[in-house]
Amino acid sequence: MPVIDIHNHFFPRTWPDLAARYGTPNWPWIKHTEPGNADIMVGDRFFRQIYSACWDPEVRLSEMDRDGVDVQVISATPVLFAYDRPVEHALDCARLFNDAALELCAQGKGRLKSLCQVPLQDIDAACKELSRCVRAGHLGVQIGNHVSEKNLDDPGIVTFLHHCVDEGAAVLVHPWDMLAPERMPKYMMPWTVGMPAETQLGIVAMILGGAFDKLPSTLRICFAHGGGSFAFLLGRLNNAWHHHPVAHGVCELPPSRYVNRFCVDSAVFDDRALQFLVDTMGAERVMLGSDYPFPLGEHRVGSLIRSSHLTPQAKARLLGGNAEEFLGIAAEKSAADASKQTAPIAPQGEQLTYSSYLKVPELLELQHPTSSPEHHDELLFIIVHQTYELWFKELLHDLDAVVANLRAAGAKTESRDEVYEAARLLRRCTEITRVLVEQFTILETMLPTHFLAFRGKLEPASGFQSEQFRELEFLCGLKDEKMLRYHKPTPEAHAMLARRLREPSLHDVFFDALRAMGKLHFDESATEQERFAARARAILSLYRDEHRNRDWIDVCERLTEFDELVVSWRLRHIQLVERVIGARTGTGGSAGSSYLKLTLDKKFFPELWEARTLLTE
Ligand code: HEM
């Protein structure tokens, strides 16, 4: 797994005199003071001392080797954003530095990638420059956390973020133009106090201002410096949201429910802070970011993560696995995929309608029978499968939220809100699955002869390749690495499933929570069999004290029901298969129904069933 640093900066060795070019004062310029060292000046004011790693690829690469960093994603410095300048100057400045970044990357032996900058004070110009940069090779964009008085929930900025999704561009948000400079004139307080507050402000504005509700979940956005003071003050924010109507903003969910919508970097410089950040955000949402090669950056890039007490798996994610996904290096989602998931806003100037909101025209374009002449029933076959996939998507969405709630319940065992929320969402999952069991009957209106008329066209496509079905199994805890082989033809699906394999499952998180509550005990040296028995006993103890454990028993009952319904789904699928193709082999190469029957014994939560045996003993 490559080590990827997503937050670090560059300056070119030289650039044109911007003050002369635009005829306005106080533009940044570089004053080389001695070989390998320079000062960045803003007009007559000293801004920062820098050294050759900023512009010399050889120096940078050798320091990356020293620190064990494979890839750095460079970005310019916020002092160059120029959001308060005329747009034509800011755009020209952005172009100069965006092209300079690519030149540096070209000398980086494939180990340097870049994020561009855009004139965010003008959304049209910003979108155009982003598109130009993505075509030219930038992986995304670095933006400031505000444009004068506009925060990140500003409608124009939200439009720009939509554009980033459409272009498949990752977004790094960097604090800048810090608040209350008159009260922080000394001691680098704008950096140590102002920046964390600015970043927190950026995140909170996006949450409470409803930006995340409007934006698709495919937006890849990361906040620098560990998200500033956000994680530490999330409890305060949530409390205000629950108790003060004015603190509600316009968002649909409590603030803590949005932590799965963005990432943060690891630049927090303290082991306990990093651990807390990972506990709050999840190990899949924190990425190596160093602020290298600036004085306030990490001096040995990656050392904080490497020396932390995180698990090896979490370290691997933070050092590079998450960045691969964030940058779209591991699984590049096509622009078409991303645009399919755009959120419900009306095209500019047009009023939102039923069709534009639901993307009905696009949806109705997605059925393409292969039989020729077209067989009447092939449309049904396609639509039934597509509706299954849509429901699988919703199930994944809800089960991810169940996992987040159970994780939070384990972290604060005295709180009950998350347990109730998990049970509520699980009830939705069981209701959806009930519909999925029923839905096979529609397909059974197709005669076997009619299916055979177009079946030949389907090979080698098979239900084995349903990425979302396998994701559901992996997410719930049934992880079978062998099944990845069916996804080799689709690298994005393969990468997604590999990620699910690595991540804690619903099963893991559920029992971790019971352990945190002191309901589940086993030694680290315990065998799997002993652990299984301990887990079943933990369930037993919940049921035996019904009065105190009602909420957890409700979760157990919902999980049991879900398990039961998935088995019903498997059984109904087998009945359908036998009704349509008898004992024939499948298009995926299995023995067909006799193979599928072997899956009937699969359970996500066998301990819940074992506990029932124990209860009756
Ligand atoms: C005419 C209807 C259908 C037939 C004949 C059929 C047949 C089969 C067969 C034979 C397999 C075993 C793998 C193989 O060798 O291909 C299979 C697996 C699968 N099918 Fe179907 N199927 C049908 C409809 C559906 C529908 C509507 C869904 C809905 C999503 C579905 C989802 C799956 C899934 C997820 C698997 C993998 C199951 C596992 O690995 O446990 N199938 N199907």
Residues whose N, C-alpha, C, O or C-beta is under 5 A from the ligand:
A	BS01	HEM	H385 Y388 S462 G463 F464 S466 F469 V577 V580 I581 T585 G586 T587 G588 G589 S590 G592 T599
